[in-house]
Amino acid sequence: MWKVYKWNGHYIMGDLISKHSSESAALKAAKKKINYKRTEKQKKDNQIFIWLDDSNASPVGVIVKKSRG
């Protein structure tokens, strides 16, 4: 399950925007709601993070997928 979070002024994973079953659907929803300019994909332990940045390289949101096992 891919979860799209928007920066709420205090936390990058502040407000949950939507949940999706595919990465492409999550990116489309983030583009529509957050309007990011750059992405950076990072794998850590059993999670995948896609960091969403604006044109000034400031973080504006993140897409997270937690995998089992």
QUIHUHU-V31871 format. One line per field, one symbol per residue. psi: psi as a letter, one per 30 degrees, with the letter a starting at -180 (. if undefined). burial: I if it has 16 or more other C-alpha atoms within 10 Angstrom, else O. A space follows every 50 residues. Layout:
BEGIN
psi = ???
burial = ???
END
This chain:
BEGIN
psi = kkkkkkkgfekehdkkelklfleeeeeeeeeeeeilellkkkkkcglkkj kklafggkkflkkkkkll.
burial = OIIIIIIOOOOIIOOOIOIOOOOOOIIOIIOOOIOIOOIOOOOOOOOIII IIIOOOOOIIIIIIIOOOO
END
